[in-house]
Amino acid sequence: MKPVLHIVRLMVTADPWAMARGAALSILVIAMGAALLGLSGWFITATGLAGIAGIGIAFDVFRPSAGVRFLALGRAAARYGERLLTHDATLRALAALRVVLLRGYARGDARDLMRLRGEGALTRIVSDVDALDGLILRLVLPLLAALLTHLMVFLTLGWLVGWSVAGVILAGYVPAAAVILLILARRSIRPSSEAEDAGQHLRRGVIDMMRDRDALILAAQLPRKEDRLQGLDAQARAASSRLDRAERDAGFAVSVLVAVVAMGAFVAGAALLNSGEVGAANAIIGLFVALALAEAVLPLRRGVSDLGRMVGAAGRVVPEIAGEALPIPDAPVTDGPLLSLNRGGLQLTLHAGQAVVVTAASGAGKSTLLMQIAGLGDDQGIEIMGTRPSLWPEAALRDVLTVLPQRSGLIAGSVRDNLSLGGALSDDALWSALDTVVLADDIRARGGLEATLGEGGAGLSGGQARRLALARTLLKNPQILLLDEPTEGLDTDTADRVLTRVRLALPDTLIIAAMHRGADHPIFDRTVGLSG
């Protein structure tokens, strides 16, 4: 449960005032509901007794009825405000959680970041954050409101009616409800987690089957794939069925508890009436308040039944955000060499205007080295202007260094949208970048900068999409440019022209390119080989 408590602390501290407002109104709603039912019960009993005694005409019905109307309208208004403020607090907390989570992922190395590109990982992240939204809204706030309301009711009933009635309600509800909810938690954690996992596998399996349907049909594997998906669906349904059964049993137990506590409050009130300590109207208040307090316990079932899903999500999220509260110091930037590397037998001191090509067999670590220089991995032995990349302020590092990874993403939108992700630029600057990567004529033929691209740059060939991503990189005009296979998918002549024009466009930039072919291009003045 430690990861859950860590997430709760993070979400509560994201905006404590918003949480406090939501909690206060949650308490107010339950307290006003108990007061409304208690006052109504007292009013009905008192007017009945006044009528029996023949003094009904002298009985003041105006103030109690006004109180009933006030509590009814006030409770409705408080309920609206409670929904508004608790959801606002939850959304603020989730926004803070997403920011911290993304920062945590950003601290990972290049391989970790690449693994996040798959639909399975992305679906899991979204599902985990969605699961944690119920932690505050359906568990923490209702539990806090229930406990504080029971304490308020205990003190108020002890003063108005008697401590025996107040004690019966408090001692009946709190321990018994805690036991019921603990049993529900034990019964629901496993099926809740199993239902979530099976649902995740089912969604990914359906996506994979739709994406690979042609290959599955040709390989005669479609029926086997369908059988597997039906098995996952059966697992999810079975887990959901066990979860529903546990929640229904808990609901029945709570209903029995409400009846028992209400009867206990009635008996305790009757005992006080028989002893002459209270009147009949006051003696009945405990019964109605006990019935009203069911509203504080019943909503907790939903949050507790989802606890398994929340625990699993918190267990996956917390390792990614661990240490996020410890800020990375803004180290001073010195006037050392533009880039120096001293690690694993590799010793380099590089300056502005140089062009270095890194060669090695596949899997030897070319891409990893570029990502480490970019501050996305273990940067031990790497210094930019005398300071390790991880110690640079993020914004300052991105102004100095730009990287074109092996898989560069394009967005659905216009060519201008894709080139302007780093900020608005003039048309002349955009066309100059496109001309540098030998793409200007192709873009003009497609309709110019407003030409629309599909998701991931659909509509462009692989080589065109690669050059468009490279053009976007060049617009940053960095001091250090890291290129991972920049000419992949290009013919020899186009690759030669692109590299030549990149060097001419950025004459003072340190260029480091990881390449399998084209390492002998004349723009490179140094070749670095990595051993596997």
Buried (B, 14 or more C-beta within 10 A) or exposed (E): EEBBEBBBEBBBEBBEEBBEBBBBBBBBBBBBBBBBBBBBBBBBBBBEBBEEEEEEEEBEEEEBBEBBEBBBEBBEBBBEBBBEBBBBBBBBBBEBBEEBBEBBBEBBBBEBBBEEEEEBBEBBBEBBBEBBBBBBBBBBBBBBBBBBBBEBBBEBBBEBBBBBBBBBBBEBBBEBBEEBBEBBBEBBBBBBBBBBBBBBBBBBBBEBBEEBEEEBEEEEBBEEBEEBBEBBBEBBEBBBEBBBEBBEBBBEBBEEBBEBBBBBBBBBBBBBBEEEBBBBBBBBBBBBBBBBBBBBBBBBBBBBBBBBBBBBBBBBBBEBBEEBEEEEEEEEBEEEBBBBBEBEEBEBEBEEBBBBBBBBEEEBBBBBBBBBBBBBBEBEBBBBBBBBBBBBEEEEBBBBBBBBBBEBEBEBBBBBBBBBEEEEBEEEBBBBBBBBBBBBEBBEEBEBBEBEBEEEBEBBEEBBBBBBBBBBBBBBBBBBBBBBBBBBBBEEEBBBBBBBBBBEBBEEBBBBBBBEEBBEBEBBEEEBEBEE
